[in-house]
Amino acid sequence: MFTVRVKKSALKRISRAPESVQILFDELAEDLKAKGPLQPEWPNFSRLAEGRYHCHLKYSWVACWSYEKDSVEIEVYYAGSREDAPY
């Protein structure tokens, strides 16, 4: 079991997303808690850098998170428009 922290800026962005995207974000957060940082079943899941990952919630919406090895904490540092994503 992992702990998932979501940065305020990510919460603010995702709150402006359509409801269907917000629901998918909640499902992703639950998957991160239950299964950890590797989420290959999510669309376009990939490793961005050491300890950083991302996936698509929908075509134009993404989430990015970081994880330090041997930790039980995952931080979602971005959730929002794909065009503004920090990668």
Summary of the structure (lengths in Angstrom):
residues: 87
radius of gyration: 11.6
end to end distance: 27.4
largest distance: 34.7
contacts: 252
relative contact order: 0.27
helix: 32%
strand: 36%
